[in-house]
Amino acid sequence: MTPAEASAAQKQHGRRREHLSDLHRLLVIAMTMFDGRGAEDILRLAETSVSTLSGCAVEAAYLVVDGVPNRRPGPPHAELDARVGRLDGRSGPIVLSDGAWRWSFALRGLDGLTGYLVVRAPQPPSADEFFLLEALGQQTAEAMANASLHRRERAQALELRALNAELSATVARLEQQTRVHETLSRIPASGAGEPGIAHALHQLTALPVAVEDRFGNLRAWCGPDRPDPYPKPSAHLREEVLRRAAAVPHPVREKDRVISLVKPRHEVLGVLALVDPARIAGKDEVFALEYGTTVLALELSHQRNLAEVELRLHRDLVDDLIIGTDQESAYARADAIGHDLRGTHHVVVLRWHGQQAEDLVAEATDRAVDLLRWRSLGSRRSGAVVLLVRGRPDGQALHRALAERLGGAGAIGIGGRCERPGDFPRSYSEALRALDIRCRSRVPSGVTAFDQLGIYRILDTGRSRGEVEAFVREWLGRLLDYDARRNSDLVRTLSQYLECGGNYDETASALAIHRSTLRYRLGRIREITGFDLNDVDNRLNLHVATRALRVLRGSQGHPAQGITTRKP
C-alpha cells in the first residue's frame, strides 16, 4: 500500500470512528432526555446538541401550543415564523432571502406534533450528519411526548383524585416506556447484537420477535413457536410489504405481525417484527418496537460499516496477490485480516452464465464458501469471482451449491498449487486458462482444474497456436475440406471413433447411426486421408488433432466447426 493509500485508509478509518462516536453521543443524549426533564429543558438540550452532532447551528425552536407553533425567546423573525407556520406539521427546507441552507425538523411523537427545530448552515450537511439530526429530532419528540405525559398525568392526579385507576395505568405505561429505554439502550454497549435486541424486545412485550433482512431471511428469533423452516415470501410480495411499510412513519400490521422497517437512511436494512396472531399488541408494545427499531438501526449500520471495511481489505489483498506483491507485506496484511496465508492455496475463478447480477453471484459465492467452511479470501475481477482458497478446494461441491442458489449454469476454473505469495499470479493465470477451456468445451457448465487438463495444457498455451493449427491442417485438412464441400460429417465421425477407442458399437451408438454406416464412413475417411486407421502412430496423431481442433475453435459437440477450410 502506498503512503497516499495508507493515508487515505487512515482518514477513512478516522471518519468511521468519528461517525461511531457521534452515534454513541446521540445515544447518550437520547438517554439524558428521558431522565425526567420538562419539554422546555428537553428542547433546550436538543438545541445545544445540534452543534455537537453536525456543523449546523440552531436558527430557532418552537413549541406547539394548542396547535400553534410558538417560537422560544429570541430575536424576532417574522419571515421565518411564517415559513414554519406553513409547514403544517411536516419536516422540510426553509428558504429565506439570505440564501443560507435551513431545515425544519418536525418534532412528532406518539401524541402528535410537539414542536419544530430549525437548523442553519452555510452548506447542506452530509448524509451522516443529516441522519444524526433526524434521529435527534425523533428522540426529542419522543422525550417531549414522554415529558408531556408525565406532566399531564401529574396534573390529572392533583385535579381528579377519582381517576386514580386511570392514573395508575398511565404511570404503569410510563414506567414501561422507561423500562423499554433502559433495557434496549444497554444492548449496543453490551455487544449482544441482533439476538440481544430480539431477546430484550421479547422480554418487554411477551411476544415472539423476529429480526429479518430486507429479503425476508431470518437473522434472529426469540420466543416460542419458531417456524421451521422459516417461511420466506416471494420477492414480489416482499417488495410490496416493504413499500406499504415505508409509506407510513410508524409500525404497521401485516396479517399476524406488527412490523417496523429498519431504515437508518434511505436504504432498508431489515425488518423488526412482533408476531401477534391474537392482536394483543397495544401502544406499549408498539413503543417498544419503535425504540427497538432505532437501536437495531444503529447496530446494523455499525455492522454494515465494519463489513464494508473488511470486504475492501480482502479485495485489495486478493487483487494485489494475483498481480504480484512482496511476500512479507502479503503475510502481514493477511495476518491483519485474520487469514493464514502460509501453506498450500489454490486460486479459484468462477463465472456464472445468464442474467444474474455480479452482486448476486458474489453473495451466493460467499454463502456457499461459508457453508463449505472454506478458509478463503475473495474478490471480483473482469466480471468473475476470484477466490484464494487454503488447501485443495472441492470445486464440484462449490458448483453444486451455486447451482442450487442461482440456477442456470456456470463454470469454475482452479489453478495450481501456491506455496508462497509469489505463486498466486501463476495460479490465477492457470485458473483463467482452465475456466476458458471449460467454457469452450462440449459441456461448458462445470469445474475444470488446471492440473487435470492433461494434453490441453500443451494445446492451449497460446504461444504455439500457429504450430497447432498447422498440425491440425496436416492431419485433418482433407477431411475438413471434404466436409465443407459435401456438407458431410466425417471429422466428427472420426473424432467419436477415436474417443471410443475404436469400438464400433460404442461409436455407432454415440453417433446414432448403424454399424454399416459407420463402416462406410471409416472407409471413406481412409480413402480421403490416405491414413491407415489401424496404425498406432496415425491413430495417435489423428486423436490429438481432433482434440486440438476442439480447443482451438471452442467447438461445443462438433469438432469440425469453426476451423478455416480451403476453397475447392
C-alpha positions in Angstrom: 0.0 0.0 0.0 1.4 3.4 -1.0 1.8 6.2 1.6 -1.1 8.0 -0.1 -3.3 5.0 0.1 -2.3 4.4 3.7 -3.1 8.0 4.5 -6.5 7.7 2.7 -7.3 4.5 4.5 -6.3 6.1 7.8 -8.5 9.1 7.1 -11.4 6.9 6.2 -10.9 4.8 9.4 -10.9 8.1 11.3 -14.1 9.2 9.7 -15.8 5.9 10.6 -14.6 6.2 14.2 -15.9 9.7 14.3 -19.2 8.5 12.9 -19.4 5.8 15.6 -18.5 8.3 18.2 -21.4 10.6 17.0 -23.8 7.7 17.2 -22.7 7.0 20.8 -23.0 10.7 21.6 -26.6 10.6 20.2 -27.5 7.6 22.3 -26.2 9.4 25.4 -28.2 12.5 24.6 -31.3 10.4 24.0 -30.9 8.7 27.4 -30.4 12.0 29.0 -33.6 13.4 27.5 -35.6 10.7 29.4 -34.3 11.5 32.8 -37.4 13.4 33.9 -36.8 16.8 32.2 -39.6 19.0 31.1 -40.4 19.9 27.5 -38.5 23.2 27.7 -35.4 21.5 29.1 -35.6 18.7 26.5 -35.9 21.2 23.7 -33.0 23.3 25.2 -30.9 20.1 25.4 -31.7 19.4 21.8 -30.7 22.9 20.8 -27.3 22.6 22.5 -26.8 19.1 20.9 -27.1 20.2 17.3 -23.6 21.7 17.1 -22.1 18.6 18.7 -23.6 16.3 16.1 -23.1 18.4 13.0 -21.7 21.6 11.5 -25.1 23.2 11.8 -26.4 25.9 14.2 -29.9 26.3 15.7 -31.9 29.0 14.0 -35.0 28.7 16.2 -37.0 26.3 18.2 -40.8 26.1 18.5 -43.2 24.5 20.9 -46.7 23.7 19.6 -49.4 25.0 22.0 -53.0 24.4 21.0 -51.9 23.5 17.5 -50.0 26.8 17.0 -46.1 26.8 16.9 -44.7 29.4 19.3 -41.1 30.3 19.0 -39.0 30.2 22.1 -37.5 33.5 23.3 -35.1 35.0 20.7 -34.7 37.8 18.1 -38.0 38.3 16.2 -38.1 36.8 12.7 -41.4 37.2 11.1 -40.4 35.7 7.7 -39.1 32.5 9.5 -42.2 32.3 11.7 -44.4 32.5 8.6 -42.5 29.8 6.8 -42.6 27.4 9.7 -46.4 28.0 10.2 -46.9 26.9 6.6 -45.2 23.5 7.1 -48.4 22.1 8.6 -46.7 19.6 10.8 -44.1 18.3 8.2 -40.3 18.5 8.1 -38.8 20.3 5.2 -36.5 23.0 3.9 -36.9 26.7 4.9 -35.9 29.0 2.1 -35.3 32.6 3.1 -34.0 35.6 1.2 -30.4 35.3 2.6 -29.9 32.0 0.6 -28.5 30.0 3.6 -29.4 26.4 4.0 -32.1 25.8 6.6 -34.2 22.8 7.5 -37.1 22.5 9.9 -37.4 19.1 11.8 -41.0 18.5 12.9 -40.9 17.0 16.4 -43.7 14.5 16.2 -44.1 11.9 18.9 -46.7 9.3 19.9 -49.1 12.1 20.9 -48.6 14.2 17.7 -46.7 17.3 16.8 -44.9 18.9 19.8 -42.7 21.4 18.1 -40.1 22.3 15.4 -36.3 22.6 15.5 -34.9 24.8 12.7 -31.2 24.5 11.9 -29.0 26.6 9.6 -25.7 26.1 7.8 -23.7 27.7 5.0 -23.9 24.5 3.1 -26.1 21.4 3.3 -24.8 18.9 5.9 -23.5 15.4 4.9 -25.8 12.4 4.8 -24.4 11.1 8.1 -24.9 14.5 9.8 -28.5 14.8 8.4 -29.2 11.2 9.7 -27.9 12.2 13.2 -30.1 15.4 13.2 -33.2 13.4 12.1 -32.5 10.9 14.9 -32.0 13.7 17.4 -35.4 15.2 16.3 -37.1 11.8 16.7 -35.6 11.3 20.2 -36.5 14.9 21.2 -40.1 14.4 20.1 -40.4 11.1 21.9 -38.8 12.6 25.0 -41.1 15.6 24.9 -44.1 13.3 24.4 -42.9 11.3 27.4 -42.5 14.5 29.4 -45.9 15.7 28.3 -47.5 12.5 29.5 -45.7 12.9 32.9 -46.9 16.5 33.2 -50.4 15.7 32.1 -50.8 12.8 34.5 -49.4 14.7 37.4 -52.0 17.4 36.7 -54.7 14.9 36.5 -53.6 13.3 39.8 -54.0 16.7 41.5 -57.3 17.6 39.9 -59.1 14.3 39.6 -58.5 12.0 42.5 -61.4 9.9 41.3 -59.4 8.9 38.3 -56.8 7.2 40.3 -57.2 3.9 38.5 -56.6 5.6 35.1 -53.6 7.4 36.6 -52.1 4.2 37.8 -52.5 2.7 34.3 -50.8 5.8 32.9 -47.9 5.6 35.3 -47.5 1.9 34.5 -47.3 2.7 30.8 -44.7 5.4 31.5 -42.8 3.0 33.6 -43.0 0.5 30.8 -41.6 3.1 28.4 -38.8 3.9 30.8 -38.1 0.2 31.1 -38.0 0.0 27.3 -35.5 2.7 27.0 -33.3 1.4 29.9 -33.4 -2.2 28.6 -32.8 -1.5 24.9 -30.3 1.3 25.5 -28.0 -1.2 27.2 -27.8 -3.5 24.1 -25.3 -1.6 21.9 -22.8 -1.3 24.8 -23.2 -5.0 25.7 -22.3 -6.3 22.3 -25.3 -8.7 22.3 -26.2 -7.6 18.7 -29.3 -8.7 16.9 -30.1 -11.7 19.1 -29.8 -9.4 22.2 -32.2 -6.9 20.7 -34.7 -9.7 19.9 -34.4 -11.2 23.4 -34.9 -7.8 25.1 -37.9 -6.9 23.0 -39.4 -10.3 23.7 -39.0 -9.7 27.5 -40.6 -6.3 27.1 -43.6 -7.4 25.1 -44.0 -11.1 25.9 -44.5 -11.6 22.1 -42.2 -13.6 19.8 -39.8 -11.4 18.0 -38.2 -11.8 14.5 -35.3 -9.9 13.0 -35.2 -10.3 9.2 -33.0 -9.0 6.4 -34.7 -7.0 3.7 -35.3 -10.1 1.6 -37.2 -12.0 4.4 -34.4 -14.2 5.6 -34.4 -14.8 9.4 -31.4 -13.3 11.2 -32.6 -13.7 14.8 -35.6 -15.0 16.7 -36.7 -15.0 20.3 -39.8 -16.6 21.7 -41.9 -19.8 21.3 -43.3 -21.4 18.2 -40.4 -20.5 15.8 -41.4 -21.8 12.3 -39.1 -24.5 10.9 -38.4 -24.0 8.1 -38.8 -20.2 8.3 -41.3 -19.1 5.7 -39.9 -16.7 3.0 -42.3 -14.8 0.7 -41.6 -14.3 -3.0 -39.5 -11.4 -4.0 -42.6 -9.6 -5.4 -44.7 -10.0 -2.2 -41.8 -9.0 -0.1 -41.2 -5.7 -2.0 -44.9 -5.0 -1.8 -44.8 -5.3 2.0 -41.8 -3.1 2.3 -43.5 -0.5 0.1 -46.6 -0.4 2.3 -44.5 -0.2 5.5 -42.3 2.6 4.1 -45.4 4.7 3.3 -46.1 5.5 6.9 -43.8 6.7 9.7 -44.8 4.1 12.3 -45.1 0.3 12.6 -47.8 -1.4 10.5 -49.7 -4.6 10.9 -49.2 -7.3 8.2 -51.6 -10.2 8.9 -50.4 -11.8 12.2 -47.4 -9.5 12.7 -46.7 -5.9 13.6 -43.6 -4.8 11.6 -41.2 -1.9 11.6 -38.7 -1.1 8.9 -35.0 -0.7 10.0 -34.2 2.2 7.8 -31.5 4.5 9.2 -31.1 6.4 6.0 -32.9 5.7 2.7 -32.0 2.1 2.5 -34.0 -0.7 4.2 -31.5 -2.8 6.1 -34.0 -5.2 7.7 -37.4 -5.7 9.4 -38.2 -6.0 13.1 -41.4 -7.8 13.8 -43.7 -8.7 16.7 -45.5 -12.0 16.0 -49.1 -11.2 17.2 -51.8 -13.5 15.8 -54.1 -12.7 18.8 -53.8 -9.0 18.1 -52.9 -8.0 21.7 -50.1 -5.5 20.9 -51.0 -2.1 22.1 -49.3 1.3 22.5 -46.7 -0.1 24.9 -45.7 -2.9 22.6 -45.6 -0.6 19.6 -43.5 1.9 21.5 -41.1 -0.9 22.4 -41.0 -2.0 18.8 -40.2 1.6 17.6 -37.4 2.1 20.1 -36.1 -1.4 19.3 -36.0 -0.4 15.7 -33.9 2.6 16.4 -31.4 0.6 18.4 -31.4 -2.1 15.7 -30.8 0.6 13.0 -27.7 1.7 14.9 -26.5 -1.9 15.2 -27.0 -2.8 11.6 -25.4 0.4 10.4 -22.4 -0.4 12.6 -22.2 -3.9 11.1 -22.6 -2.6 7.6 -19.6 -0.2 8.1 -17.4 -2.9 9.5 -18.3 -5.4 6.8 -17.6 -2.8 4.1 -14.2 -2.1 5.6 -13.3 -5.8 5.9 -14.6 -6.6 2.4 -12.5 -3.8 0.9 -9.4 -5.0 2.7 -10.0 -8.6 1.5 -10.5 -7.5 -2.1 -7.4 -5.2 -2.1 -5.2 -8.1 -0.8 -6.6 -10.6 -3.4 -6.1 -8.1 -6.2 -2.5 -7.4 -5.2 -1.7 -11.1 -4.7 -2.9 -12.2 -8.2 -1.0 -9.3 -9.8 2.1 -9.8 -7.7 3.3 -8.3 -4.4 6.1 -8.8 -2.0 6.0 -11.8 0.4 6.4 -10.0 3.8 3.8 -7.4 3.0 1.3 -10.1 1.9 1.8 -12.2 5.1 1.4 -9.1 7.3 -1.8 -7.9 5.6 -3.3 -11.4 5.6 -2.5 -11.7 9.3 -4.2 -8.4 10.0 -7.5 -9.5 8.5 -7.3 -12.9 10.2 -6.3 -15.2 7.3 -3.3 -17.5 7.4 -1.6 -17.1 4.0 1.1 -19.7 4.8 0.6 -23.2 3.5 -0.9 -24.5 0.3 -3.5 -22.4 -1.5 -5.3 -22.6 -4.9 -6.8 -19.8 -7.0 -10.4 -20.4 -8.0 -12.1 -18.3 -10.7 -15.8 -18.7 -11.4 -18.2 -17.1 -13.8 -22.0 -17.8 -13.9 -24.0 -17.6 -17.1 -27.3 -16.0 -17.5 -28.8 -12.7 -16.2 -27.6 -12.9 -12.6 -26.1 -9.6 -11.4 -22.5 -9.7 -10.2 -23.6 -8.8 -6.7 -26.0 -11.7 -6.6 -23.3 -14.2 -7.8 -20.8 -12.8 -5.3 -23.3 -13.0 -2.4 -24.2 -16.6 -3.4 -20.5 -17.5 -3.5 -19.9 -16.0 -0.1 -22.8 -18.1 1.3 -21.5 -21.3 -0.4 -18.0 -20.8 0.9 -19.3 -20.3 4.4 -21.4 -23.5 4.1 -18.4 -25.5 2.8 -16.3 -24.0 5.6 -13.5 -22.9 3.3 -10.8 -20.6 4.6 -10.6 -18.2 1.7 -10.3 -14.6 0.5 -12.5 -13.3 -2.2 -12.6 -10.5 -4.8 -14.1 -9.7 -8.2 -12.2 -9.2 -11.4 -13.3 -8.8 -15.0 -16.8 -10.0 -14.4 -15.7 -13.1 -12.5 -15.4 -14.0 -8.8 -11.9 -14.8 -7.6 -11.2 -16.9 -4.5 -7.9 -17.7 -2.8 -8.6 -21.0 -1.0 -6.5 -22.6 1.6 -6.0 -26.3 0.9 -7.4 -28.3 -2.1 -10.9 -26.9 -2.9 -13.7 -29.2 -3.8 -14.8 -27.5 -7.0 -17.7 -29.9 -7.6 -19.2 -29.1 -4.1 -18.9 -25.3 -4.8 -20.6 -25.8 -8.2 -23.5 -27.7 -6.7 -24.0 -25.1 -4.0 -24.1 -22.3 -6.5 -26.4 -24.2 -8.9 -28.9 -24.6 -6.1 -28.8 -20.9 -5.2 -28.5 -19.4 -8.7 -29.9 -22.0 -11.0 -28.7 -21.9 -14.6 -25.2 -22.9 -15.5 -21.7 -21.7 -14.6 -18.1 -22.6 -15.0 -15.3 -22.8 -12.4 -11.5 -22.9 -13.1 -9.0 -24.0 -10.4 -5.3 -23.0 -10.7 -2.3 -25.0 -9.5 -0.8 -25.1 -6.0 0.5 -22.0 -4.3 3.1 -22.5 -1.6 4.1 -18.8 -1.3 2.6 -15.4 -2.2 4.7 -15.3 -5.4 2.9 -18.3 -6.8 -0.5 -16.6 -6.9 -0.1 -14.8 -10.3 0.8 -18.1 -11.9 -2.1 -20.0 -10.3 -4.5 -17.2 -11.2 -3.4 -17.4 -14.9 -3.8 -21.2 -14.7 -7.3 -20.8 -13.3 -8.3 -18.4 -16.1 -7.0 -20.9 -18.7 -8.9 -23.8 -17.0 -12.1 -21.6 -16.9 -11.7 -20.7 -20.6 -11.2 -24.3 -21.6 -14.2 -25.3 -19.6 -16.4 -22.6 -21.2 -15.3 -23.7 -24.7 -15.7 -27.4 -24.1 -18.6 -29.7 -25.0 -20.1 -29.2 -21.5 -19.4 -25.5 -20.6 -21.0 -25.8 -17.2 -18.9 -27.5 -14.6 -15.4 -27.5 -13.0 -12.0 -27.7 -14.6 -8.7 -27.9 -12.6 -5.5 -26.9 -14.4 -3.6 -29.9 -13.1 -6.3 -32.2 -14.6 -6.1 -30.7 -18.1 -3.6 -33.2 -19.4 -2.8 -32.6 -23.1 -4.9 -29.4 -23.1 -2.2 -27.7 -21.1 0.1 -28.1 -24.1 -2.5 -27.4 -26.7 -3.9 -24.2 -25.2 -0.7 -22.3 -24.3 -1.5 -19.6 -26.8 2.2 -19.2 -27.7 2.2 -22.0 -30.3 -1.2 -21.6 -31.7 0.1 -21.4 -35.3 2.0 -24.6 -35.0 -1.0 -26.4 -33.5 -3.2 -25.1 -36.4 -0.7 -26.3 -38.9 -0.7 -29.7 -37.2 -4.5 -29.9 -37.4 -4.4 -28.9 -41.1 -1.8 -31.6 -41.8 -3.8 -34.4 -40.3 -7.4 -33.3 -40.8 -7.2 -30.8 -43.6 -8.5 -33.1 -46.4 -11.4 -34.2 -44.2 -12.3 -30.6 -43.3 -12.3 -29.6 -46.9 -14.4 -32.6 -47.9 -16.9 -31.9 -45.1 -17.1 -28.3 -46.3 -17.8 -29.2 -49.9 -20.2 -32.1 -49.3 -21.8 -30.8 -46.1 -20.8 -34.2 -44.5 -19.8 -35.1 -41.0 -16.6 -37.2 -41.4 -14.4 -35.2 -38.9 -17.0 -35.7 -36.2 -17.3 -39.4 -37.1 -13.5 -39.8 -36.8 -13.3 -37.9 -33.5 -16.0 -40.1 -31.9 -14.4 -43.3 -33.2 -11.1 -42.3 -31.7 -12.8 -41.2 -28.4 -14.4 -44.6 -28.2 -11.1 -46.4 -28.6 -12.0 -47.8 -32.0 -15.1 -49.7 -30.6 -17.6 -49.9 -33.4 -20.7 -50.5 -31.2 -20.0 -47.6 -28.9 -19.2 -45.3 -31.8 -22.3 -46.1 -33.7 -24.4 -45.7 -30.6 -22.9 -42.3 -29.8 -23.4 -41.1 -33.4 -26.9 -42.7 -33.6 -26.0 -44.5 -36.8 -25.9 -48.1 -38.0 -22.7 -50.1 -37.8 -22.8 -50.5 -41.6 -23.0 -46.7 -42.0 -20.1 -46.3 -39.6 -18.1 -48.9 -41.6 -18.8 -47.0 -44.8 -17.7 -43.6 -43.3 -14.5 -45.0 -41.9 -13.7 -46.4 -45.4 -14.3 -43.0 -46.9 -12.0 -41.5 -44.3 -9.2 -43.9 -45.2 -9.7 -43.1 -48.9 -9.7 -39.3 -48.4 -6.9 -39.0 -45.9 -4.7 -42.0 -47.1 -4.1 -42.8 -43.5 -4.3 -46.4 -42.1 -6.5 -46.1 -39.0 -5.0 -49.3 -37.7 -1.6 -47.8 -37.5 -0.8 -46.7 -33.9 1.1 -43.6 -34.8 -1.7 -42.5 -37.2 -4.4 -43.0 -34.6 -2.4 -41.1 -32.0 -1.8 -38.1 -34.3 -5.4 -38.1 -35.6 -6.7 -38.3 -32.0 -4.5 -35.4 -30.9 -5.6 -33.4 -34.0 -9.3 -33.8 -33.2 -8.9 -32.7 -29.6 -6.7 -29.8 -30.6 -9.4 -28.7 -33.0 -11.9 -28.5 -30.2 -9.5 -26.5 -28.1 -8.6 -24.1 -30.9 -12.2 -23.5 -32.1 -14.2 -23.9 -28.9 -16.5 -26.5 -30.5 -19.4 -27.5 -28.4 -20.1 -31.0 -29.5 -18.9 -30.8 -33.1 -15.1 -30.8 -33.6 -15.4 -29.7 -37.3 -17.0 -26.4 -36.6 -15.1 -23.2 -36.9 -11.7 -24.1 -38.5 -10.9 -22.4 -41.8 -11.2 -24.7 -44.8 -9.5 -24.3 -48.1 -11.5 -23.4 -51.1 -12.1 -26.3 -53.5 
